[in-house]
Amino acid sequence: MLAFFWLPITLAHVSKTAKLPVLTIVQTLLPNVKLPWLHHCNLYHPNVISSKISTGERDHSLDQNVAWSNWQITKLSREGKIAEARKLFDRMPDRDVVTWTTVISGYIKCGMMKEARILFDKGDARKNVVTWTAMIAGYIRSNQILEAEKLFSQMPDRNVVSWNTMISGYAQFNQIDSAFHLFERMPERNVVSWNTIVTALAQSGRIDEARCHFDLMPERDVISWTAMIAGLSQNGRIDEARELFDKMPERNVVSWNAMITGYAQNLRLDEALDLFERMPERDVPSWNTMITGFIQNGNLRRARKLFNEMPGKNVVSWTAMITGNVQDGHSEEALKTFSGMQIEGIKPNQGTFVSILGACSNLAGLGEGKQIHQIISKTMYQNSAFVESALISMYSKCGEIGIAREMFDRSSQRDLVSWNSMVAAYAHHGYGRKAIHLVEEMQELGFKPDDVTYVGLLSACSHSGLVDEGLKYFDELVRDGSVKVREDHYACLVDLCGRAGRLEEAFDFIERLGIKPSACVWGALLGACNVHGNVKIGKLAANRLLDVEPRNAGTYLLLSNIYASTGRWREAAKVRLKMKDKGLKKQPGCSWIEVGSRVHVFVVGDKSHSQAKLIYSLLRDLHVKMKKAGYVPRAGASHIVKSLKSEGHYIIAFDLKKNEHMTGDMLCHEFHLVDLRVMKLKVTSGVDHVFNLVADMGGMGFIQSNHSVIMYNNTMISINMLGAVKINRVKRLALLDLCLQVTSTPEFKQLETNVSLKESKAWPAEPQDAYGLEKLVTEELCNSGSTPRTLGLSVELEGSITSMSFLEHGKINAGYSVKLMPRLVFWKSKSPGAKRNRMIIQ
């Protein structure tokens, strides 16, 4: 479910939390922790949706025995011992309204609304406005707003708290118009009423209406000012919020925190830090606000510094740092932070577990994930929908799709969160049909797909090649007005079409979007263009992507690869040079494997492993076996064939053996088995262009073990092709060769970091003497003048070593640093040439 969250960690319930900043994620995922500026009413006013309902006046029991029993019932209810409280209630000979209200409130606090309603509806039940308000608040807490609304309309008497409770309930369910209409009907209002409606309007984006009501308030308290400041900040009007902050008659720590949070949310971190340092007093939320602000703005280093300086840390502080590390790609550091949290004796909560399981998912750390699962199983969060979803995703991303399914099947409360997690797991493993069947089963049970469901479904179709099914579900999504179409859906659709090669269709779809496409949409299209070698659309997608993310090195690399795959080396070189000029670098590829409780990490070209010689020896043996089995990696040839066929040319291919791995669109019109190490004039008879590709391509293990074979095969093929071209007077010869530039050898270890690459250094150093020697022989034949003059051809060299510096130059101090450099030699005829437009590829 990664697509759904700003952090790659939150795996599921993510329809309402997708791509939220850390501050919001912490608030959403941590039920017992709220940022102070978002719950200021809870700090200074009685919580109108609490199990304790205050009417502004207190009920008293006149009978001392009844009063004592009521006190006992209240105590048992607070301790969660509602069954014992009910037994005491049933034994009481006399009960007053306080008794009935106390037991009903106890049921509500324990989430037992059905039992509370049965007691409430009893014929002999004694009820007053407090009892009714408690029931309304209970329904709101249990997400039954319609029942609360119905009960409110039946109330015989209402006080200001009853009205405030219902208004707050409407606001909680984002029914702002209903809340506003109820506010307008209130016979009397207090400061809580005004604060509730101002906060509701501000948080729903109706900031001008909120400001208007703030200005109309007959009296304001510190909460009124803080609510308005928070609302202005959330809606991007930070300067107006600061102006209001400076006018406050009195401030408390919550007000300061609200203003600091506003600056952090609006990316004005220096002003947030300045205000933080000027605070007369700080509490833990003050520090947490500043830490999450740094994380939210991508400054993990300063967040860590502040975290280390923090005098007292709570679960939110630790969770914020764990979340920040996961968000920044430092999953190992997140695990270390979690260990430190355990050592300090801070108990993790729901948000902590979700975040740390995300770190395990990123690292494919199955062992660590299982250990954390054991910790979860001993806590109250083992049945949490969020945590169960995170566990399903963790097991899925660690390759254990079977365990993920078992987790799903054993789920105690299988809600939409759980279903979405399982759909995402199947999508991750490419089980498109299973994902579709799961969604169908979900719908049969009465669950309605949300935006997260459709992301998982479209992703599953894309990874499984189910184009028609994916298009059908996207059309269903668009027609379903209750589900908002997000950027992730567009990206999935583009990826779906791109994987199927329908690039023009995908591009047209993006162009028709009514919104500006995001980076993920253009990235999906660019990746598909790289797979299918579509230069035209790939260039357009890359340019649009660079407009959004100008510092993304991956975009330059993909565009360069697209050019290179179609033989346009000059354009590829320009892209790489442009990338170099901008100071952009690609992160080296890295892989790891866990063997015997030890993780082995490998970087591209790395020989630092203690068993490097054995590993590379095994790789060489594996490569030899692959070649014997008939595997010939010829991606360059396949792209050339596809490109030439698309231009309407007739293609004839010659090789020592057939390539079993080419698909239909890569196949030539004719194919002949020929050993080109022996002169064969027929291969160039009646053709216009010849593409002579390199022979014996392989990895460094193969090259180092087969120097003489490589040099002999390539030299003989090149000489014979030159002769065949000369005799049959071919118009154009494209000779794709390889030069191996060695910047260090075991005998002379290169420690310099800035190594120049010049044509004069083309002669390869020992012991790499295969491709380099063949290149020099071929170029000497071309430059000597005999062959070109005899043929009457002009020679144009493209791609010398210096112009080929766009290819990666991997450097490893005190070791080999090898560079493979393709180059093209074009021979263009000055005569009209042959009549037929036929080409051969060797």
Beta strands, then each sheet from edge to edge (+ up, - down):
strand 1: 590-595
strand 2: 598-603
strand 3: 650-655
strand 4: 670-673
strand 5: 689-692
strand 6: 732-742
strand 7: 793-798
strand 8: 818-829
strand 9: 838-841
sheet 1: 1+ 2-
sheet 2: 4+ 3+ 9+ 5+ 6+ 8- 7+
end
